[in-house]
């Protein structure tokens, strides 16, 4: 059952859109930075994106639901990652290299924040494209996992973590094992199922969350192809994440069309002067 809120959500969009703009701006700057600056920019990007997602959830659903988002996605991500680092399950054998700042349970603090920052847009995407609980969970898990098809190659190339048994992998993406994506699907399904059951459903998708998800998709394809020297993940990620992002974009356009038609039909007809 979705949680009841203890207060009215914030109505103003300004703070949320400012954070969305800041998250986008930092990601635009990232590939333009000298190599020595990129790790601090990576951390800042995650923190600001995290704040944008949590602030948007707070605006749409209220404080309790924003707290649930952080607890479920952040806590679930932290638990899964700490078990993964210690045992190799469910992602495969990997290790962080100590470049991403302070750690909790062997996991950089920004990693659970990264789970939160994309879990909220993934939930919005899933609820736009699907209805039943099982369908929402499945679409949301794919929406969240597909993002990692871009994330993992980029972070491995930057030296933030490494895989001990990287084969077999996805086509055109060497160095990342298939077990990683299977693990992501499992953890994402648990996270999305819990969020979908806990957070009330709104009448329309959040525009900031939609912007964040679509921005991540299109900018990742461009960045991997042009700036990061990772054409394989640009292609494979473009196809896999595009299987969710493109139908989502189409659904948003279709939602706007009927609304504009209704507004137009409700306007009084102009009558010629006699």
C-alpha positions, 0 to 999 in steps of 0.5 A, a space after each residue: 500500500 502506498 504511504 500516506 503523506 504527513 504534509 502537502 508536497 512543495 508546489 514550486 518547481 523552481 528549486 527542482 528545475 535549478 538542480 536539474 539544470 545544475 546536474 545537466 550542466 556538470 555533466 556537460 562540463 565533465 568531458 571538457 575537464 582535464 583528466 585530473 579534475 574528472 574524479 571530483 566532477 564525477 562525485 559532484 555530478 552524482 551528488 547534484 543529480 541525487 539532490 535533484 531526484 530527491 527534491 523532485 520526489 519531495 515536490 511530487 509526493 512529499 517528505 515521507 515518500 522522498 525518505 522512502 526513496 532514499 531508504 529503499 534505493 540508497 539502502 538497497 543499493 548499499 546492501 547489494 554493493 557491499 555484499 557484491 564487493 565481499 562475495 561477488 554475488 550478485 554482480 560478479 567479482 569486482 573491487 573499487 579502487 579507492 578513487 571515489 571518496 569516503 566509503 561505507 561497508 567497502 562501498 563509496 558513499 556516492 554509489 548508493 546516491 547513484 542508485 537513488 538518483 536514477 531509481 526515481 526517474 526509472 520509476 517515473 518511466 515505468 509507471 508511464 509505460 506500464 500499469 500492473 505491479 509486475 509490468 511496472 517492476 519489469 520495465 523499471 528494472 530494465 530502465 535502471 539496468 540499461 543505464 549501467 550499460 553506459 555507466 560501467 564501461 565509463 567508470 571502468 575506463 576511468 579507473 574507479 573499479 575493476 572486474 576480475 572475471 570480465 568475460 563473457 560480456 555484452 556485444 561491443 562492450 569488453 571488460 564488463 561481465 554479463 553477471 553484472 547486468 543480471 545482478 543489476 536486473 535482480 537488485 533493480 527489480 527488488 528496488 522498483 517493486 518496493 518503491 512502486 508498492 510504497 509510493 502513491 501513483 500520480 496522474 501524470 509523469 514528473 517533468 523533471 524526472 522525465 528530463 533527467 532520464 532522457 538527458 542521461 540517455 541522449 547525452 550518454 550516447 553522444 558522450 561515449 561515441 564522441 568524447 570517451 572513446 567508447 563507441 561500443 557502449 554508445 551503440 549497445 547502450 543506445 540500443 538497450 536503453 533506447 528500447 525504454 527511453 524512446 517509447 517513453 519519449 513517444 508516450 510523453 509526446 502523445 500525452 501532450 497532444 490530447 491535452 493541447 487538443 482539449 484546451 483548443 476545443 474548449 476555447 470559444 470560436 471567433 465569430 466574424 464581425 458583421 
